Amino acid sequence: MEKFLYGSGHLTSSIALAIAKGEVKGEISAEVKAAIDQSAAYVRQIVERGQVVYGINTGFGPLCTTLIDADQTQVLQENILKSHAVGMGEPIANDLAKVMLILKVHALAKGFSGVQYSTLERIIWHIEQDVIPVVPKQGSVGASGDLAPLSHLFLPLIGLGKVNVKGEIYTTADILAQHGLKPVQLGAKEGLALINGTQFMAAHGVKAVSEFNRVLQNADIIAALMIEGLNGSIKPFFSELHQLRPHAGNRYVASNIHSLLYGSAILESHKDCSRVQDPYSLRCIPQVHGASRNAWLHLKDTIEVEINSVTDNPVIINDELTISGGSFHGQSIALPLDYATLAVSEIGNISDRRVYLSLEGQTNGVPKLLMKSTGLNSGFMILQYSTAAIASENKGLCFPASADSIPTSLGQEDHVSMGSISGRKLLQVIDNVDKILSIELLCAAQAKDYHHPLRSTPALEAVHERIRQFIPHIESDQPMEALLTNALELVKSGELITLRQQTNPQQDVETALVERFDIF
């Protein structure tokens, strides 16, 4: 199995997700272990000297001036986990909690947090045994770290809290007893190091980088299918146009759509038609999808910096220098998470417009409402009601959480990022856009049917044939729930993306663009 070295390797979203899936094994090298041990030794030396350092021998937040006796440091660290575990709401998805563990191990293993190696070993045990802490989704304000969710994440280290094992919820005490394990004895600063950090926000960002990327790839494929179904033009995707306004995302999308459409007999059949130009939802796909790709790139790059950073407080440079700063503050990723939420929502907005366009009956050979016999039948009319409703819901979710700040900790934490809310909203909007795209998929496939026997490109033919294995052509009203479920499964699985890559792997696009947008 491929290995990743915590603390020294360069973590990416894809690697973090691969570790979570058990496809990559995370390990700590001897060199990194030495750095971890040295950092823990620095903390012990600080305690022994009686040097006053925030969080090591003082209270927390507004209690930072309250000194703690050396023999009470362990109690102090356990108490911070207990007192801060005040999250509310449903638990986050198990895979997100597991990614949080992975991100925290990597950050602490860099050797600037003063944690014991044995503590990291226990966290890695949780990862490898799939004993995942139950973490409520609400309670973080995105500064001073994700305090509440991280407290829930690490209560199991001291034998408290609940864990998810193969979908079943157990008390930590029961699971530790089953494995013959005892709670970890936390040293000075460890409790604070565990709960100070941005791993809740960052884990949502890691998942979003992957899911948003899948949305963008699906959107291009489905849009290309719709262009064919509605007799759209290939000219808006010529490279000659996009070299004159060379935004990277625009150029990538244009070349992507062009490669999907080039050589299509359906497009060739109407190349001399009288239509001067297409509506924006077809013609401006490179500009709209491209802008969202640029936002995805910003998110990917920012999250990658974040998950390779030290984000707790204070930071232990050596036994003489500790710095109490603000590396836990989530603003750096809260803004890109909010930006990405808007960018994903726009993919849904333009998809809804293409669905509406497909129903108008303005394309030669394609009937109004995508069904030949309407009147008695309503055809695909009501599908667009769903896309409109979901698109509207997304617009409400686009208000940036990071635009708000409510002071906490008796004013000590007087500006917070609310980035945890940004991350949660982003994943919700991604899920909503998947639903919109699945409806566009139904409509685009139906529209394409009316151009038979003309054939498309190998890639789009393969996509269309795969759709038809699960969703038939429809010429009379019927319950659509099962068909919508099948379409959504196709979109979420990424199967159409894989199929496209197998049948049309070459794109007329610069290698540099492929490396920027295809690798995460």
C-alpha positions in Angstrom: 0.0 0.0 0.0 1.2 3.5 -0.8 2.4 5.4 2.3 2.2 9.0 3.4 4.5 10.4 6.1 2.7 12.6 8.6 4.5 15.7 9.6 6.9 15.7 6.6 5.0 14.7 3.5 3.0 17.2 1.4 -0.7 16.5 2.1 -3.3 17.2 -0.6 -7.0 16.8 -0.5 -6.8 13.7 -2.6 -4.2 12.1 -0.3 -6.2 13.0 2.8 -9.3 11.3 1.3 -7.3 8.3 0.2 -6.0 7.8 3.7 -9.6 8.1 5.0 -10.7 5.4 2.5 -7.8 3.1 3.5 -6.1 3.4 0.1 -3.0 5.1 1.6 -1.4 4.4 4.9 -0.2 7.3 7.1 2.9 6.8 9.1 5.4 8.8 11.2 9.0 8.6 10.3 11.9 8.3 12.9 12.9 11.9 12.1 9.4 13.2 12.7 9.1 11.3 15.9 12.3 12.9 17.1 10.9 16.3 16.4 7.6 15.5 18.2 9.5 14.2 21.2 11.7 17.3 21.3 8.7 19.6 21.2 7.1 17.7 24.1 10.4 18.0 26.0 10.3 21.8 25.5 6.9 21.9 27.1 8.1 19.9 30.1 11.0 22.2 30.5 8.7 25.2 30.5 6.6 23.6 33.2 9.6 22.7 35.3 11.0 26.2 35.1 7.7 27.7 36.1 7.7 29.9 33.0 4.3 31.4 32.4 3.0 30.3 29.0 -0.6 30.6 27.9 -2.4 27.2 27.9 0.5 25.4 29.5 0.2 26.7 33.0 -2.6 29.3 32.6 -6.3 29.1 32.1 -7.9 29.6 28.7 -9.4 32.5 26.8 -10.4 35.2 29.3 -8.8 33.1 32.1 -5.3 33.5 30.5 -4.1 35.4 33.6 -5.1 32.7 36.0 -2.0 30.6 36.9 -2.2 26.8 37.2 0.0 24.8 39.5 2.4 22.3 37.8 0.7 19.3 39.5 -2.6 20.4 38.0 -1.6 20.6 34.3 -3.0 17.2 33.4 -6.4 18.1 35.0 -6.3 21.4 33.1 -5.9 19.7 29.8 -8.6 17.2 30.4 -11.0 19.9 31.6 -10.6 21.9 28.4 -11.8 18.9 26.4 -14.8 18.4 28.8 -15.8 22.0 29.0 -15.5 22.8 25.3 -17.4 19.8 24.0 -20.6 21.7 23.7 -21.5 21.1 20.0 -25.1 20.8 19.0 -27.1 19.3 16.1 -26.7 16.1 14.1 -23.3 14.5 13.8 -21.2 15.3 10.8 -20.6 12.5 8.3 -18.2 9.8 9.5 -15.8 10.4 6.6 -15.6 14.1 7.6 -14.7 13.3 11.2 -12.1 10.8 9.9 -10.5 13.5 7.7 -10.4 15.8 10.8 -8.4 13.2 12.6 -6.0 12.8 9.6 -5.5 16.6 9.3 -4.9 17.0 13.0 -2.2 14.2 13.1 -0.4 15.9 10.2 -0.5 19.3 11.9 0.6 18.1 15.3 3.4 15.9 13.8 5.2 18.9 12.5 6.7 19.2 15.9 5.6 22.7 17.0 2.7 21.8 19.3 4.3 20.0 22.3 2.2 16.9 22.1 3.4 13.4 23.1 4.1 10.8 20.5 1.9 8.4 22.4 -1.1 10.7 21.9 -0.6 10.8 18.1 -0.3 7.0 18.1 -3.7 6.8 19.7 -5.2 9.1 17.1 -3.7 7.0 14.3 -5.2 3.9 16.0 -8.6 5.5 15.7 -8.0 6.2 12.0 -6.7 2.8 11.2 -9.3 0.9 13.2 -12.2 3.1 11.9 -13.2 4.0 15.4 -14.4 7.5 14.6 -15.5 10.0 17.2 -19.1 11.4 16.9 -18.8 15.2 16.2 -21.9 17.5 16.2 -22.1 19.8 13.3 -22.8 23.0 15.1 -20.9 25.0 17.7 -17.7 26.4 16.0 -17.4 30.1 15.3 -14.2 29.4 13.2 -11.6 31.1 15.5 -9.6 30.1 18.4 -9.9 27.0 16.2 -12.9 24.8 15.8 -13.0 24.4 19.6 -16.3 22.6 20.1 -16.1 20.1 17.3 -12.5 19.3 18.0 -13.3 18.8 21.7 -15.9 16.2 20.7 -13.3 14.7 18.3 -10.8 14.1 21.1 -13.0 13.3 24.0 -12.4 9.6 23.2 -8.7 10.0 23.9 -9.6 10.5 27.6 -12.2 7.7 27.5 -15.3 10.0 27.1 -17.7 10.8 24.3 -19.1 8.5 21.6 -17.6 6.7 18.6 -19.0 5.4 15.3 -17.9 1.8 14.5 -19.2 0.4 11.2 -22.3 2.7 11.4 -23.1 1.9 15.0 -22.7 4.3 17.8 -21.0 3.2 21.0 -19.6 4.8 24.1 -15.9 5.2 24.0 -15.5 3.4 27.3 -17.1 0.3 25.8 -14.9 0.3 22.7 -11.7 0.9 24.7 -12.6 -2.0 27.0 -13.2 -4.3 24.0 -9.7 -3.5 22.7 -8.0 -3.6 26.1 -7.0 0.0 25.9 -6.9 2.7 28.6 -7.5 6.5 28.2 -4.6 8.6 27.2 -2.9 10.6 30.0 -2.6 14.1 28.5 0.5 16.2 29.3 0.8 19.9 29.6 -0.6 21.8 26.6 -1.9 18.7 24.9 -5.6 19.4 25.4 -5.2 22.9 24.0 -3.2 21.7 21.1 -5.9 19.1 20.2 -8.8 21.6 20.1 -7.0 24.7 18.8 -6.9 24.4 15.0 -9.0 24.6 11.8 -9.5 20.9 11.2 -13.3 21.1 11.2 -13.3 23.8 8.5 -10.4 22.3 6.6 -12.0 18.8 6.5 -15.1 20.3 4.9 -12.8 22.1 2.5 -11.0 18.9 1.6 -14.2 17.1 0.8 -15.5 20.1 -1.1 -12.4 20.2 -3.3 -13.1 16.7 -4.4 -16.9 17.1 -4.7 -16.8 20.5 -6.4 -14.3 19.1 -8.9 -16.7 16.3 -9.7 -19.6 18.8 -10.1 -17.5 20.8 -12.6 -16.6 17.8 -14.7 -20.1 16.5 -14.8 -21.4 20.0 -15.6 -19.2 20.2 -18.7 -20.3 16.7 -20.0 -24.0 17.3 -19.4 -23.8 20.8 -20.9 -22.1 19.4 -24.0 -24.9 16.8 -24.3 -27.5 19.6 -24.0 -25.7 21.7 -26.7 -26.1 18.8 -29.1 -29.7 18.2 -28.1 -30.6 21.9 -28.7 -28.6 22.3 -31.9 -26.1 24.7 -30.3 -23.0 25.9 -32.0 -19.4 24.8 -31.4 -17.9 28.1 -32.3 -18.1 29.7 -28.8 -15.7 27.0 -27.7 -13.0 27.8 -30.3 -9.6 28.5 -28.8 -9.1 31.5 -31.0 -11.8 33.3 -29.0 -10.5 32.4 -25.6 -6.9 33.3 -26.3 -8.2 36.9 -26.5 -9.6 36.8 -22.9 -7.4 34.1 -21.5 -8.8 33.3 -18.0 -7.5 29.9 -17.2 -10.8 28.4 -16.2 -12.5 29.8 -19.4 -9.8 28.3 -21.6 -10.0 25.0 -19.9 -13.8 24.7 -20.1 -13.8 25.9 -23.8 -11.3 23.2 -24.8 -13.1 20.6 -22.7 -16.5 21.3 -24.4 -14.8 21.6 -27.8 -13.1 18.2 -27.5 -16.5 16.6 -26.5 -18.3 18.1 -29.4 -15.7 18.1 -32.2 -16.7 15.7 -35.0 -20.3 15.3 -33.9 -22.6 14.5 -36.9 -25.5 16.2 -35.0 -23.6 19.5 -34.9 -22.5 19.1 -38.5 -26.1 18.7 -39.6 -27.1 22.2 -38.8 -23.8 24.1 -39.3 -25.4 26.3 -42.1 -28.6 27.1 -40.2 -29.9 30.6 -39.9 -29.4 30.9 -36.1 -26.8 33.7 -35.5 -26.0 32.9 -31.9 -27.2 30.8 -29.0 -28.7 31.9 -25.7 -26.2 32.7 -23.0 -26.8 29.4 -21.1 -25.2 27.6 -24.1 -22.9 30.3 -25.5 -21.4 31.5 -22.2 -20.6 28.1 -20.7 -16.9 28.8 -20.8 -17.3 32.1 -19.0 -19.7 30.8 -16.3 -18.3 27.3 -15.8 -14.8 28.7 -16.2 -15.3 31.3 -13.5 -16.4 28.5 -11.2 -13.3 26.5 -12.1 -11.2 29.5 -11.1 -13.0 29.6 -7.8 -12.3 25.9 -7.3 -8.6 26.4 -8.0 -8.5 29.1 -5.4 -10.2 26.8 -2.9 -7.9 23.9 -3.7 -4.7 26.0 -3.4 -5.8 27.6 -0.1 -6.9 24.3 1.5 -3.6 22.7 0.5 -1.7 25.4 2.3 -4.0 25.1 5.3 -3.7 21.3 5.7 0.1 21.5 5.6 0.2 24.2 8.3 0.5 24.4 12.1 -2.8 25.9 13.3 -2.8 25.6 17.1 -1.8 28.1 19.8 0.6 28.8 21.3 3.3 27.5 19.0 6.4 26.0 20.6 9.4 27.1 18.6 11.9 26.0 21.3 12.2 25.9 25.0 13.0 29.7 25.0 10.5 30.9 22.5 6.7 30.2 22.5 4.4 32.4 20.4 0.8 33.1 21.2 -0.6 34.2 17.9 -3.7 33.7 15.7 -2.8 30.8 13.5 -6.1 29.1 14.5 -8.2 31.9 12.9 -10.3 30.5 10.1 -10.5 33.6 7.9 -7.9 32.4 5.4 -10.2 29.5 4.4 -13.6 31.0 5.4 -13.5 33.5 2.5 -12.6 30.9 -0.2 -15.2 28.5 1.2 -17.9 31.2 0.8 -16.6 32.1 -2.7 -16.7 28.5 -3.7 -20.3 28.2 -2.4 -21.3 31.0 -4.8 -19.3 29.5 -7.6 -21.0 26.1 -7.2 -24.4 27.7 -7.0 -23.8 29.4 -10.3 -23.3 26.0 -11.9 -26.8 25.1 -10.7 -28.2 28.5 -11.9 -27.0 28.1 -15.5 -28.0 24.4 -15.5 -31.5 25.4 -14.6 -31.6 27.9 -17.5 -30.5 25.1 -19.9 -33.3 22.9 -18.6 -35.8 25.7 -19.2 -34.4 26.2 -22.7 -34.8 22.6 -23.5 -38.6 22.8 -22.8 -39.3 25.7 -25.1 -39.7 23.8 -28.3 -37.5 26.2 -30.3 -35.1 23.6 -31.6 -35.9 21.9 -34.9 -37.1 18.4 -34.3 -37.2 18.7 -30.5 -40.8 19.0 -29.3 -42.0 21.4 -26.7 -41.7 20.0 -23.2 -39.5 17.2 -24.7 -42.5 15.0 -25.5 -44.3 14.6 -28.8 -47.8 14.3 -27.4 -48.4 17.0 -24.9 -51.7 18.4 -23.6 -52.9 15.1 -22.3 -49.2 14.7 -21.1 -47.3 17.5 -19.3 -44.0 16.2 -20.5 -40.9 17.4 -18.7 -42.5 20.6 -17.6 -42.5 20.1 -13.9 -38.9 19.0 -13.8 -37.9 22.6 -14.2 -40.0 23.5 -11.2 -37.6 21.4 -9.1 -34.5 22.9 -10.6 -35.9 26.4 -10.0 -36.8 25.6 -6.4 -33.4 24.1 -5.7 -31.6 27.0 -7.4 -33.5 29.4 -5.3 -32.7 27.6 -2.2 -29.0 27.8 -3.1 -29.2 31.5 -3.5 -30.3 31.8 0.1 -27.4 29.7 1.1 -24.9 31.9 -0.7 -24.9 34.7 1.9 -21.3 34.6 3.1 -21.0 33.2 6.7 -17.7 35.0 6.9 -19.4 38.4 6.6 -20.6 37.9 10.2 -18.6 38.0 13.4 -20.1 37.7 16.9 -17.5 38.3 19.7 -17.0 35.4 22.1 -14.9 34.5 25.2 -15.8 37.6 27.1 -14.3 39.8 24.3 -11.0 38.0 24.1 -12.1 36.5 20.8 -13.6 39.7 19.4 -13.4 38.7 15.7 -14.3 35.3 14.5 -14.5 33.8 10.9 -17.7 31.6 11.1 -15.8 29.5 8.6 -17.4 26.3 10.0 -20.7 27.5 8.7 -19.1 28.3 5.3 -17.9 24.8 5.0 -21.2 23.2 5.9 -23.1 25.4 3.5 -20.7 24.7 0.7 -21.3 20.9 0.9 -25.0 21.5 1.1 -25.0 23.6 -2.1 -22.8 21.0 -3.8 -25.4 18.3 -3.0 -28.2 20.6 -4.3 -26.4 21.2 -7.6 -25.9 17.5 -8.1 -29.7 17.3 -8.1 -30.1 20.1 -10.6 -27.5 18.5 -12.9 -29.2 15.2 -12.7 -32.4 16.8 -14.0 -30.5 18.5 -16.8 -29.0 15.0 -17.6 -32.6 13.7 -18.1 -33.6 16.6 -20.3 -30.4 16.6 -22.4 -30.6 12.8 -23.0 -34.3 13.2 -24.1 -33.5 16.1 -26.4 -30.6 14.1 -28.0 -32.9 11.2 -28.8 -34.9 13.3 -31.3 -31.8 13.7 -33.5 -31.6 9.9 -34.1 -30.1 8.4 -36.3 -27.5 11.1 -36.3 -24.7 10.2 -34.0 -22.5 12.3 -31.7 -18.9 11.9 -30.7 -17.7 8.6 -29.2 -17.5 10.2 -25.7 -21.0 11.6 -25.8 -22.5 8.5 -27.4 -21.0 6.4 -24.6 -22.4 8.8 -22.0 -25.8 8.7 -23.6 -25.9 5.0 -23.9 -25.0 4.6 -20.2 -27.8 7.0 -19.3 -30.2 4.9 -21.3 -29.2 1.8 -19.5 -30.9 3.3 -16.4 -33.3 5.8 -17.7 -35.5 5.2 -20.8 -36.8 7.6 -23.4 -40.2 8.8 -22.2 -43.2 9.6 -24.4 -46.0 9.6 -21.8 -46.3 10.9 -18.3 -45.2 8.6 -15.5 -43.8 8.8 -12.0 -40.3 10.2 -12.2 -38.9 9.6 -8.7 -37.1 6.4 -9.6 -35.6 7.9 -12.7 -34.5 11.0 -10.8 -32.8 8.7 -8.3 -31.0 6.9 -11.0 -29.9 10.1 -12.6 -28.6 11.4 -9.3 -26.7 8.2 -8.7 -25.0 8.6 -12.1 -24.0 12.2 -11.3 -22.7 11.5 -7.8 -20.8 8.3 -8.7 -18.5 10.1 -11.2 -19.2 7.2 -13.6 -19.9 9.5 -16.5 -16.6 11.3 -15.9 -14.7 8.0 -16.0 -16.6 6.9 -19.1 -15.7 10.2 -20.8 -12.0 9.8 -19.9 -11.9 6.3 -21.3 -13.5 7.3 -24.6 -12.1 10.8 -25.1 -8.9 11.1 -23.0 -7.2 13.7 -25.2 -8.0 17.3 -24.9 -6.8 20.2 -27.1 -5.6 22.1 -24.1 -2.2 23.0 -22.7 -0.5 20.6 -20.3 -0.2 23.4 -17.8 -4.0 23.9 -17.6 -4.6 20.2 -17.2 -2.1 20.0 -14.3 -3.8 23.0 -12.6 -7.4 21.8 -13.0 -7.1 18.0 -13.1 -4.7 17.3 -10.2 -5.7 17.8 -6.6 
